[in-house]
Every structure is written in structure tokens, then in C-alpha cells.
Amino acid sequence: MDRAIIAELLRDGRMSVRTLAERVHISRANAYARLTRLMDDGVITGFTVELAPQKAGLGTSAYVSVAIEQNSWRTVSAHLQELPYVEHFAMVGGDYDILVLVRTPDNETLRHVVLERIQDVPGVRATRTWLVFDEARGRGARWGTPD
């Protein structure tokens, strides 16, 4: 039942608990209790808006790989969280240590974020930037039914 609730909320996170209950065929009280538990347990961490970056004025996107000094993840992570235009970042395995998604209004701003902000972070050794020409969302996990 929790998977069905998650699937419905991923389709429309704005629906009321009443609508959610109707869609997954449980009582409103049961839906409310399950939703509250999913949030309390940290399974659902929030409700957000999905933007079309270009239409929202962020027409330039890039993935930036970052090589860092050993044991500097916490410091670098704390700085990246505070940088404007950094949408997402993750520690990864491979030739680089961190992969950062940056969305900016234009190439000049992207240049500033990468060359003057990210490269200035203590612990950052090197960066490499890949400009995004087009993007699409994948299917993701199938929450409504077991895989």
C-alpha cells in the first residue's frame, strides 16, 4: 500500500489526502496515517515543484565533475550547498569525486560559477565541465507495483 501511495504522489504531489485515499482504495484516515508515517520515517522528505529550467530562465545547464583532496568531502559538500545555481551534487566513484549539476541563466554565469566559485572551494583540486544540450527524465523506479 505504501508503494501505491508513493506512486500516486509522484504523479501528483498536490492531491488531497481524500483523493489519495480514493485512488489507492483505502479510507481517508488510513491514507493520512500512512502518509504521516512515511514522512516521519523520512521516506517522503518533502513536496516540491518541478520546473522547466529553460522556461524558468535557466537556459544553460552543465554537469561539472570535481576532483577533491582526500578527506575533504564534508568541507566541499558544505560549500557546494551554499553556492547559487548548484542544483544537485553527489559523491561518485571513478576518475572524479563529485558530480555537480549546475543550471544558470547563461554561459557567462556558468563560467563564473565553475571557474570562480566551485574552483575556489577549499579542497577542490580540479573540475571538468560538460555542457548539457538536451535532457529528459527517465522512468525511475516503478512504485505502484513490485519490480
Chimera marker file (.cmm) of the C-alpha trace (Angstrom):
<marker_set name="trace">
<marker id="1" x="0.000" y="0.000" z="0.000" r="1" g="1" b="0" radius="0.5"/>
<marker id="2" x="2.867" y="2.393" z="0.775" r="1" g="1" b="0" radius="0.5"/>
<marker id="3" x="4.267" y="1.822" z="-2.727" r="1" g="1" b="0" radius="0.5"/>
<marker id="4" x="0.882" y="2.692" z="-4.239" r="1" g="1" b="0" radius="0.5"/>
<marker id="5" x="0.723" y="5.884" z="-2.160" r="1" g="1" b="0" radius="0.5"/>
<marker id="6" x="4.227" y="6.868" z="-3.283" r="1" g="1" b="0" radius="0.5"/>
<marker id="7" x="3.335" y="6.158" z="-6.932" r="1" g="1" b="0" radius="0.5"/>
<marker id="8" x="0.265" y="8.392" z="-6.737" r="1" g="1" b="0" radius="0.5"/>
<marker id="9" x="2.136" y="11.217" z="-5.026" r="1" g="1" b="0" radius="0.5"/>
<marker id="10" x="4.915" y="11.046" z="-7.620" r="1" g="1" b="0" radius="0.5"/>
<marker id="11" x="2.260" y="11.518" z="-10.301" r="1" g="1" b="0" radius="0.5"/>
<marker id="12" x="0.618" y="14.433" z="-8.459" r="1" g="1" b="0" radius="0.5"/>
<marker id="13" x="2.072" y="15.651" z="-5.178" r="1" g="1" b="0" radius="0.5"/>
<marker id="14" x="-0.647" y="18.309" z="-4.856" r="1" g="1" b="0" radius="0.5"/>
<marker id="15" x="-3.565" y="15.915" z="-4.470" r="1" g="1" b="0" radius="0.5"/>
<marker id="16" x="-5.595" y="15.966" z="-1.284" r="1" g="1" b="0" radius="0.5"/>
<marker id="17" x="-5.475" y="13.086" z="1.196" r="1" g="1" b="0" radius="0.5"/>
<marker id="18" x="-9.091" y="12.374" z="0.257" r="1" g="1" b="0" radius="0.5"/>
<marker id="19" x="-8.178" y="11.980" z="-3.441" r="1" g="1" b="0" radius="0.5"/>
<marker id="20" x="-5.143" y="9.905" z="-2.497" r="1" g="1" b="0" radius="0.5"/>
<marker id="21" x="-7.315" y="7.574" z="-0.414" r="1" g="1" b="0" radius="0.5"/>
<marker id="22" x="-9.781" y="7.180" z="-3.281" r="1" g="1" b="0" radius="0.5"/>
<marker id="23" x="-7.040" y="6.382" z="-5.790" r="1" g="1" b="0" radius="0.5"/>
<marker id="24" x="-5.430" y="3.682" z="-3.629" r="1" g="1" b="0" radius="0.5"/>
<marker id="25" x="-8.773" y="2.369" z="-2.312" r="1" g="1" b="0" radius="0.5"/>
<marker id="26" x="-8.307" y="2.926" z="1.410" r="1" g="1" b="0" radius="0.5"/>
<marker id="27" x="-10.025" y="5.116" z="3.983" r="1" g="1" b="0" radius="0.5"/>
<marker id="28" x="-9.007" y="8.750" z="4.345" r="1" g="1" b="0" radius="0.5"/>
<marker id="29" x="-7.886" y="8.084" z="7.933" r="1" g="1" b="0" radius="0.5"/>
<marker id="30" x="-5.699" y="5.178" z="6.785" r="1" g="1" b="0" radius="0.5"/>
<marker id="31" x="-4.216" y="7.283" z="3.959" r="1" g="1" b="0" radius="0.5"/>
<marker id="32" x="-3.494" y="10.140" z="6.362" r="1" g="1" b="0" radius="0.5"/>
<marker id="33" x="-1.859" y="7.782" z="8.889" r="1" g="1" b="0" radius="0.5"/>
<marker id="34" x="0.284" y="6.100" z="6.231" r="1" g="1" b="0" radius="0.5"/>
<marker id="35" x="1.315" y="9.430" z="4.711" r="1" g="1" b="0" radius="0.5"/>
<marker id="36" x="2.252" y="10.782" z="8.145" r="1" g="1" b="0" radius="0.5"/>
<marker id="37" x="4.301" y="7.643" z="8.884" r="1" g="1" b="0" radius="0.5"/>
<marker id="38" x="6.085" y="7.845" z="5.521" r="1" g="1" b="0" radius="0.5"/>
<marker id="39" x="7.040" y="11.449" z="6.312" r="1" g="1" b="0" radius="0.5"/>
<marker id="40" x="8.015" y="10.710" z="9.938" r="1" g="1" b="0" radius="0.5"/>
<marker id="41" x="10.183" y="7.783" z="8.787" r="1" g="1" b="0" radius="0.5"/>
<marker id="42" x="11.956" y="10.037" z="6.265" r="1" g="1" b="0" radius="0.5"/>
<marker id="43" x="10.735" y="8.060" z="3.242" r="1" g="1" b="0" radius="0.5"/>
<marker id="44" x="8.925" y="11.149" z="1.951" r="1" g="1" b="0" radius="0.5"/>
<marker id="45" x="11.154" y="14.123" z="2.677" r="1" g="1" b="0" radius="0.5"/>
<marker id="46" x="9.063" y="16.898" z="1.164" r="1" g="1" b="0" radius="0.5"/>
<marker id="47" x="6.870" y="18.073" z="-1.657" r="1" g="1" b="0" radius="0.5"/>
<marker id="48" x="8.403" y="20.157" z="-4.425" r="1" g="1" b="0" radius="0.5"/>
<marker id="49" x="7.672" y="21.828" z="-7.723" r="1" g="1" b="0" radius="0.5"/>
<marker id="50" x="9.317" y="20.568" z="-10.904" r="1" g="1" b="0" radius="0.5"/>
<marker id="51" x="10.466" y="23.396" z="-13.130" r="1" g="1" b="0" radius="0.5"/>
<marker id="52" x="11.250" y="23.537" z="-16.822" r="1" g="1" b="0" radius="0.5"/>
<marker id="53" x="14.695" y="25.161" z="-16.354" r="1" g="1" b="0" radius="0.5"/>
<marker id="54" x="14.790" y="26.990" z="-19.689" r="1" g="1" b="0" radius="0.5"/>
<marker id="55" x="11.300" y="28.425" z="-19.245" r="1" g="1" b="0" radius="0.5"/>
<marker id="56" x="12.261" y="29.495" z="-15.705" r="1" g="1" b="0" radius="0.5"/>
<marker id="57" x="15.232" y="31.500" z="-17.010" r="1" g="1" b="0" radius="0.5"/>
<marker id="58" x="17.947" y="28.891" z="-16.506" r="1" g="1" b="0" radius="0.5"/>
<marker id="59" x="18.847" y="28.179" z="-20.128" r="1" g="1" b="0" radius="0.5"/>
<marker id="60" x="22.373" y="26.870" z="-19.567" r="1" g="1" b="0" radius="0.5"/>
<marker id="61" x="22.939" y="23.568" z="-17.775" r="1" g="1" b="0" radius="0.5"/>
<marker id="62" x="26.139" y="21.639" z="-17.209" r="1" g="1" b="0" radius="0.5"/>
<marker id="63" x="27.470" y="18.685" z="-15.297" r="1" g="1" b="0" radius="0.5"/>
<marker id="64" x="30.698" y="19.525" z="-13.519" r="1" g="1" b="0" radius="0.5"/>
<marker id="65" x="32.935" y="16.760" z="-12.274" r="1" g="1" b="0" radius="0.5"/>
<marker id="66" x="35.094" y="17.763" z="-9.332" r="1" g="1" b="0" radius="0.5"/>
<marker id="67" x="38.278" y="16.169" z="-8.043" r="1" g="1" b="0" radius="0.5"/>
<marker id="68" x="38.849" y="16.881" z="-4.352" r="1" g="1" b="0" radius="0.5"/>
<marker id="69" x="41.593" y="16.379" z="-1.810" r="1" g="1" b="0" radius="0.5"/>
<marker id="70" x="41.338" y="13.230" z="0.273" r="1" g="1" b="0" radius="0.5"/>
<marker id="71" x="39.042" y="13.586" z="3.303" r="1" g="1" b="0" radius="0.5"/>
<marker id="72" x="37.622" y="16.951" z="2.175" r="1" g="1" b="0" radius="0.5"/>
<marker id="73" x="34.107" y="15.727" z="1.230" r="1" g="1" b="0" radius="0.5"/>
<marker id="74" x="32.393" y="17.336" z="4.238" r="1" g="1" b="0" radius="0.5"/>
<marker id="75" x="34.033" y="20.709" z="3.677" r="1" g="1" b="0" radius="0.5"/>
<marker id="76" x="33.439" y="20.717" z="-0.074" r="1" g="1" b="0" radius="0.5"/>
<marker id="77" x="29.863" y="19.493" z="0.383" r="1" g="1" b="0" radius="0.5"/>
<marker id="78" x="29.093" y="22.281" z="2.851" r="1" g="1" b="0" radius="0.5"/>
<marker id="79" x="30.393" y="24.901" z="0.412" r="1" g="1" b="0" radius="0.5"/>
<marker id="80" x="28.569" y="23.455" z="-2.609" r="1" g="1" b="0" radius="0.5"/>
<marker id="81" x="25.278" y="23.530" z="-0.691" r="1" g="1" b="0" radius="0.5"/>
<marker id="82" x="25.633" y="27.310" z="-0.377" r="1" g="1" b="0" radius="0.5"/>
<marker id="83" x="26.533" y="28.115" z="-3.990" r="1" g="1" b="0" radius="0.5"/>
<marker id="84" x="23.846" y="29.688" z="-6.161" r="1" g="1" b="0" radius="0.5"/>
<marker id="85" x="22.882" y="27.722" z="-9.298" r="1" g="1" b="0" radius="0.5"/>
<marker id="86" x="24.130" y="24.393" z="-7.897" r="1" g="1" b="0" radius="0.5"/>
<marker id="87" x="21.037" y="22.236" z="-8.235" r="1" g="1" b="0" radius="0.5"/>
<marker id="88" x="22.346" y="18.829" z="-7.187" r="1" g="1" b="0" radius="0.5"/>
<marker id="89" x="25.626" y="17.122" z="-6.380" r="1" g="1" b="0" radius="0.5"/>
<marker id="90" x="26.728" y="13.640" z="-5.406" r="1" g="1" b="0" radius="0.5"/>
<marker id="91" x="29.873" y="11.856" z="-4.313" r="1" g="1" b="0" radius="0.5"/>
<marker id="92" x="30.715" y="9.324" z="-7.036" r="1" g="1" b="0" radius="0.5"/>
<marker id="93" x="33.324" y="6.687" z="-7.791" r="1" g="1" b="0" radius="0.5"/>
<marker id="94" x="35.667" y="6.931" z="-10.755" r="1" g="1" b="0" radius="0.5"/>
<marker id="95" x="38.130" y="9.486" z="-12.052" r="1" g="1" b="0" radius="0.5"/>
<marker id="96" x="36.377" y="12.318" z="-10.224" r="1" g="1" b="0" radius="0.5"/>
<marker id="97" x="34.932" y="12.515" z="-6.727" r="1" g="1" b="0" radius="0.5"/>
<marker id="98" x="31.835" y="14.707" z="-7.086" r="1" g="1" b="0" radius="0.5"/>
<marker id="99" x="29.355" y="15.252" z="-9.898" r="1" g="1" b="0" radius="0.5"/>
<marker id="100" x="27.564" y="18.621" z="-9.782" r="1" g="1" b="0" radius="0.5"/>
<marker id="101" x="24.527" y="19.739" z="-11.789" r="1" g="1" b="0" radius="0.5"/>
<marker id="102" x="24.657" y="23.484" z="-12.389" r="1" g="1" b="0" radius="0.5"/>
<marker id="103" x="21.825" y="25.483" z="-14.012" r="1" g="1" b="0" radius="0.5"/>
<marker id="104" x="22.453" y="29.134" z="-14.878" r="1" g="1" b="0" radius="0.5"/>
<marker id="105" x="20.825" y="31.858" z="-16.994" r="1" g="1" b="0" radius="0.5"/>
<marker id="106" x="23.715" y="31.961" z="-19.485" r="1" g="1" b="0" radius="0.5"/>
<marker id="107" x="27.256" y="30.825" z="-20.302" r="1" g="1" b="0" radius="0.5"/>
<marker id="108" x="28.852" y="33.824" z="-18.588" r="1" g="1" b="0" radius="0.5"/>
<marker id="109" x="27.172" y="32.932" z="-15.294" r="1" g="1" b="0" radius="0.5"/>
<marker id="110" x="28.138" y="29.268" z="-15.754" r="1" g="1" b="0" radius="0.5"/>
<marker id="111" x="31.755" y="30.321" z="-16.287" r="1" g="1" b="0" radius="0.5"/>
<marker id="112" x="31.634" y="32.387" z="-13.081" r="1" g="1" b="0" radius="0.5"/>
<marker id="113" x="30.089" y="29.551" z="-11.028" r="1" g="1" b="0" radius="0.5"/>
<marker id="114" x="32.613" y="26.955" z="-12.229" r="1" g="1" b="0" radius="0.5"/>
<marker id="115" x="35.839" y="28.951" z="-12.527" r="1" g="1" b="0" radius="0.5"/>
<marker id="116" x="35.385" y="31.405" z="-9.666" r="1" g="1" b="0" radius="0.5"/>
<marker id="117" x="33.052" y="29.748" z="-7.186" r="1" g="1" b="0" radius="0.5"/>
<marker id="118" x="33.481" y="25.957" z="-7.401" r="1" g="1" b="0" radius="0.5"/>
<marker id="119" x="37.218" y="26.081" z="-8.098" r="1" g="1" b="0" radius="0.5"/>
<marker id="120" x="37.622" y="28.451" z="-5.126" r="1" g="1" b="0" radius="0.5"/>
<marker id="121" x="36.143" y="25.939" z="-2.663" r="1" g="1" b="0" radius="0.5"/>
<marker id="122" x="38.803" y="24.702" z="-0.211" r="1" g="1" b="0" radius="0.5"/>
<marker id="123" x="39.696" y="21.103" z="-1.062" r="1" g="1" b="0" radius="0.5"/>
<marker id="124" x="38.800" y="21.289" z="-4.772" r="1" g="1" b="0" radius="0.5"/>
<marker id="125" x="41.727" y="20.172" z="-6.935" r="1" g="1" b="0" radius="0.5"/>
<marker id="126" x="40.227" y="20.218" z="-10.454" r="1" g="1" b="0" radius="0.5"/>
<marker id="127" x="36.987" y="20.442" z="-12.400" r="1" g="1" b="0" radius="0.5"/>
<marker id="128" x="35.750" y="19.315" z="-15.790" r="1" g="1" b="0" radius="0.5"/>
<marker id="129" x="32.561" y="20.702" z="-17.343" r="1" g="1" b="0" radius="0.5"/>
<marker id="130" x="30.095" y="19.038" z="-19.731" r="1" g="1" b="0" radius="0.5"/>
<marker id="131" x="27.515" y="21.353" z="-21.289" r="1" g="1" b="0" radius="0.5"/>
<marker id="132" x="24.008" y="19.860" z="-21.488" r="1" g="1" b="0" radius="0.5"/>
<marker id="133" x="22.416" y="20.216" z="-24.940" r="1" g="1" b="0" radius="0.5"/>
<marker id="134" x="19.164" y="18.401" z="-24.176" r="1" g="1" b="0" radius="0.5"/>
<marker id="135" x="17.750" y="16.308" z="-21.359" r="1" g="1" b="0" radius="0.5"/>
<marker id="136" x="14.826" y="14.077" z="-20.458" r="1" g="1" b="0" radius="0.5"/>
<marker id="137" x="13.548" y="12.338" z="-17.346" r="1" g="1" b="0" radius="0.5"/>
<marker id="138" x="13.869" y="8.596" z="-17.065" r="1" g="1" b="0" radius="0.5"/>
<marker id="139" x="11.190" y="6.254" z="-15.898" r="1" g="1" b="0" radius="0.5"/>
<marker id="140" x="12.622" y="5.804" z="-12.412" r="1" g="1" b="0" radius="0.5"/>
<marker id="141" x="11.517" y="3.089" z="-10.025" r="1" g="1" b="0" radius="0.5"/>
<marker id="142" x="8.061" y="1.564" z="-10.511" r="1" g="1" b="0" radius="0.5"/>
<marker id="143" x="6.434" y="2.326" z="-7.179" r="1" g="1" b="0" radius="0.5"/>
<marker id="144" x="2.930" y="1.128" z="-7.948" r="1" g="1" b="0" radius="0.5"/>
<marker id="145" x="3.907" y="-2.499" z="-8.440" r="1" g="1" b="0" radius="0.5"/>
<marker id="146" x="6.847" y="-4.612" z="-7.297" r="1" g="1" b="0" radius="0.5"/>
<marker id="147" x="9.673" y="-4.875" z="-9.857" r="1" g="1" b="0" radius="0.5"/>
<link id1="1" id2="2" r="1" g="1" b="0" radius="0.2"/>
<link id1="2" id2="3" r="1" g="1" b="0" radius="0.2"/>
<link id1="3" id2="4" r="1" g="1" b="0" radius="0.2"/>
<link id1="4" id2="5" r="1" g="1" b="0" radius="0.2"/>
<link id1="5" id2="6" r="1" g="1" b="0" radius="0.2"/>
<link id1="6" id2="7" r="1" g="1" b="0" radius="0.2"/>
<link id1="7" id2="8" r="1" g="1" b="0" radius="0.2"/>
<link id1="8" id2="9" r="1" g="1" b="0" radius="0.2"/>
<link id1="9" id2="10" r="1" g="1" b="0" radius="0.2"/>
<link id1="10" id2="11" r="1" g="1" b="0" radius="0.2"/>
<link id1="11" id2="12" r="1" g="1" b="0" radius="0.2"/>
<link id1="12" id2="13" r="1" g="1" b="0" radius="0.2"/>
<link id1="13" id2="14" r="1" g="1" b="0" radius="0.2"/>
<link id1="14" id2="15" r="1" g="1" b="0" radius="0.2"/>
<link id1="15" id2="16" r="1" g="1" b="0" radius="0.2"/>
<link id1="16" id2="17" r="1" g="1" b="0" radius="0.2"/>
<link id1="17" id2="18" r="1" g="1" b="0" radius="0.2"/>
<link id1="18" id2="19" r="1" g="1" b="0" radius="0.2"/>
<link id1="19" id2="20" r="1" g="1" b="0" radius="0.2"/>
<link id1="20" id2="21" r="1" g="1" b="0" radius="0.2"/>
<link id1="21" id2="22" r="1" g="1" b="0" radius="0.2"/>
<link id1="22" id2="23" r="1" g="1" b="0" radius="0.2"/>
<link id1="23" id2="24" r="1" g="1" b="0" radius="0.2"/>
<link id1="24" id2="25" r="1" g="1" b="0" radius="0.2"/>
<link id1="25" id2="26" r="1" g="1" b="0" radius="0.2"/>
<link id1="26" id2="27" r="1" g="1" b="0" radius="0.2"/>
<link id1="27" id2="28" r="1" g="1" b="0" radius="0.2"/>
<link id1="28" id2="29" r="1" g="1" b="0" radius="0.2"/>
<link id1="29" id2="30" r="1" g="1" b="0" radius="0.2"/>
<link id1="30" id2="31" r="1" g="1" b="0" radius="0.2"/>
<link id1="31" id2="32" r="1" g="1" b="0" radius="0.2"/>
<link id1="32" id2="33" r="1" g="1" b="0" radius="0.2"/>
<link id1="33" id2="34" r="1" g="1" b="0" radius="0.2"/>
<link id1="34" id2="35" r="1" g="1" b="0" radius="0.2"/>
<link id1="35" id2="36" r="1" g="1" b="0" radius="0.2"/>
<link id1="36" id2="37" r="1" g="1" b="0" radius="0.2"/>
<link id1="37" id2="38" r="1" g="1" b="0" radius="0.2"/>
<link id1="38" id2="39" r="1" g="1" b="0" radius="0.2"/>
<link id1="39" id2="40" r="1" g="1" b="0" radius="0.2"/>
<link id1="40" id2="41" r="1" g="1" b="0" radius="0.2"/>
<link id1="41" id2="42" r="1" g="1" b="0" radius="0.2"/>
<link id1="42" id2="43" r="1" g="1" b="0" radius="0.2"/>
<link id1="43" id2="44" r="1" g="1" b="0" radius="0.2"/>
<link id1="44" id2="45" r="1" g="1" b="0" radius="0.2"/>
<link id1="45" id2="46" r="1" g="1" b="0" radius="0.2"/>
<link id1="46" id2="47" r="1" g="1" b="0" radius="0.2"/>
<link id1="47" id2="48" r="1" g="1" b="0" radius="0.2"/>
<link id1="48" id2="49" r="1" g="1" b="0" radius="0.2"/>
<link id1="49" id2="50" r="1" g="1" b="0" radius="0.2"/>
<link id1="50" id2="51" r="1" g="1" b="0" radius="0.2"/>
<link id1="51" id2="52" r="1" g="1" b="0" radius="0.2"/>
<link id1="52" id2="53" r="1" g="1" b="0" radius="0.2"/>
<link id1="53" id2="54" r="1" g="1" b="0" radius="0.2"/>
<link id1="54" id2="55" r="1" g="1" b="0" radius="0.2"/>
<link id1="55" id2="56" r="1" g="1" b="0" radius="0.2"/>
<link id1="56" id2="57" r="1" g="1" b="0" radius="0.2"/>
<link id1="57" id2="58" r="1" g="1" b="0" radius="0.2"/>
<link id1="58" id2="59" r="1" g="1" b="0" radius="0.2"/>
<link id1="59" id2="60" r="1" g="1" b="0" radius="0.2"/>
<link id1="60" id2="61" r="1" g="1" b="0" radius="0.2"/>
<link id1="61" id2="62" r="1" g="1" b="0" radius="0.2"/>
<link id1="62" id2="63" r="1" g="1" b="0" radius="0.2"/>
<link id1="63" id2="64" r="1" g="1" b="0" radius="0.2"/>
<link id1="64" id2="65" r="1" g="1" b="0" radius="0.2"/>
<link id1="65" id2="66" r="1" g="1" b="0" radius="0.2"/>
<link id1="66" id2="67" r="1" g="1" b="0" radius="0.2"/>
<link id1="67" id2="68" r="1" g="1" b="0" radius="0.2"/>
<link id1="68" id2="69" r="1" g="1" b="0" radius="0.2"/>
<link id1="69" id2="70" r="1" g="1" b="0" radius="0.2"/>
<link id1="70" id2="71" r="1" g="1" b="0" radius="0.2"/>
<link id1="71" id2="72" r="1" g="1" b="0" radius="0.2"/>
<link id1="72" id2="73" r="1" g="1" b="0" radius="0.2"/>
<link id1="73" id2="74" r="1" g="1" b="0" radius="0.2"/>
<link id1="74" id2="75" r="1" g="1" b="0" radius="0.2"/>
<link id1="75" id2="76" r="1" g="1" b="0" radius="0.2"/>
<link id1="76" id2="77" r="1" g="1" b="0" radius="0.2"/>
<link id1="77" id2="78" r="1" g="1" b="0" radius="0.2"/>
<link id1="78" id2="79" r="1" g="1" b="0" radius="0.2"/>
<link id1="79" id2="80" r="1" g="1" b="0" radius="0.2"/>
<link id1="80" id2="81" r="1" g="1" b="0" radius="0.2"/>
<link id1="81" id2="82" r="1" g="1" b="0" radius="0.2"/>
<link id1="82" id2="83" r="1" g="1" b="0" radius="0.2"/>
<link id1="83" id2="84" r="1" g="1" b="0" radius="0.2"/>
<link id1="84" id2="85" r="1" g="1" b="0" radius="0.2"/>
<link id1="85" id2="86" r="1" g="1" b="0" radius="0.2"/>
<link id1="86" id2="87" r="1" g="1" b="0" radius="0.2"/>
<link id1="87" id2="88" r="1" g="1" b="0" radius="0.2"/>
<link id1="88" id2="89" r="1" g="1" b="0" radius="0.2"/>
<link id1="89" id2="90" r="1" g="1" b="0" radius="0.2"/>
<link id1="90" id2="91" r="1" g="1" b="0" radius="0.2"/>
<link id1="91" id2="92" r="1" g="1" b="0" radius="0.2"/>
<link id1="92" id2="93" r="1" g="1" b="0" radius="0.2"/>
<link id1="93" id2="94" r="1" g="1" b="0" radius="0.2"/>
<link id1="94" id2="95" r="1" g="1" b="0" radius="0.2"/>
<link id1="95" id2="96" r="1" g="1" b="0" radius="0.2"/>
<link id1="96" id2="97" r="1" g="1" b="0" radius="0.2"/>
<link id1="97" id2="98" r="1" g="1" b="0" radius="0.2"/>
<link id1="98" id2="99" r="1" g="1" b="0" radius="0.2"/>
<link id1="99" id2="100" r="1" g="1" b="0" radius="0.2"/>
<link id1="100" id2="101" r="1" g="1" b="0" radius="0.2"/>
<link id1="101" id2="102" r="1" g="1" b="0" radius="0.2"/>
<link id1="102" id2="103" r="1" g="1" b="0" radius="0.2"/>
<link id1="103" id2="104" r="1" g="1" b="0" radius="0.2"/>
<link id1="104" id2="105" r="1" g="1" b="0" radius="0.2"/>
<link id1="105" id2="106" r="1" g="1" b="0" radius="0.2"/>
<link id1="106" id2="107" r="1" g="1" b="0" radius="0.2"/>
<link id1="107" id2="108" r="1" g="1" b="0" radius="0.2"/>
<link id1="108" id2="109" r="1" g="1" b="0" radius="0.2"/>
<link id1="109" id2="110" r="1" g="1" b="0" radius="0.2"/>
<link id1="110" id2="111" r="1" g="1" b="0" radius="0.2"/>
<link id1="111" id2="112" r="1" g="1" b="0" radius="0.2"/>
<link id1="112" id2="113" r="1" g="1" b="0" radius="0.2"/>
<link id1="113" id2="114" r="1" g="1" b="0" radius="0.2"/>
<link id1="114" id2="115" r="1" g="1" b="0" radius="0.2"/>
<link id1="115" id2="116" r="1" g="1" b="0" radius="0.2"/>
<link id1="116" id2="117" r="1" g="1" b="0" radius="0.2"/>
<link id1="117" id2="118" r="1" g="1" b="0" radius="0.2"/>
<link id1="118" id2="119" r="1" g="1" b="0" radius="0.2"/>
<link id1="119" id2="120" r="1" g="1" b="0" radius="0.2"/>
<link id1="120" id2="121" r="1" g="1" b="0" radius="0.2"/>
<link id1="121" id2="122" r="1" g="1" b="0" radius="0.2"/>
<link id1="122" id2="123" r="1" g="1" b="0" radius="0.2"/>
<link id1="123" id2="124" r="1" g="1" b="0" radius="0.2"/>
<link id1="124" id2="125" r="1" g="1" b="0" radius="0.2"/>
<link id1="125" id2="126" r="1" g="1" b="0" radius="0.2"/>
<link id1="126" id2="127" r="1" g="1" b="0" radius="0.2"/>
<link id1="127" id2="128" r="1" g="1" b="0" radius="0.2"/>
<link id1="128" id2="129" r="1" g="1" b="0" radius="0.2"/>
<link id1="129" id2="130" r="1" g="1" b="0" radius="0.2"/>
<link id1="130" id2="131" r="1" g="1" b="0" radius="0.2"/>
<link id1="131" id2="132" r="1" g="1" b="0" radius="0.2"/>
<link id1="132" id2="133" r="1" g="1" b="0" radius="0.2"/>
<link id1="133" id2="134" r="1" g="1" b="0" radius="0.2"/>
<link id1="134" id2="135" r="1" g="1" b="0" radius="0.2"/>
<link id1="135" id2="136" r="1" g="1" b="0" radius="0.2"/>
<link id1="136" id2="137" r="1" g="1" b="0" radius="0.2"/>
<link id1="137" id2="138" r="1" g="1" b="0" radius="0.2"/>
<link id1="138" id2="139" r="1" g="1" b="0" radius="0.2"/>
<link id1="139" id2="140" r="1" g="1" b="0" radius="0.2"/>
<link id1="140" id2="141" r="1" g="1" b="0" radius="0.2"/>
<link id1="141" id2="142" r="1" g="1" b="0" radius="0.2"/>
<link id1="142" id2="143" r="1" g="1" b="0" radius="0.2"/>
<link id1="143" id2="144" r="1" g="1" b="0" radius="0.2"/>
<link id1="144" id2="145" r="1" g="1" b="0" radius="0.2"/>
<link id1="145" id2="146" r="1" g="1" b="0" radius="0.2"/>
<link id1="146" id2="147" r="1" g="1" b="0" radius="0.2"/>
</marker_set>
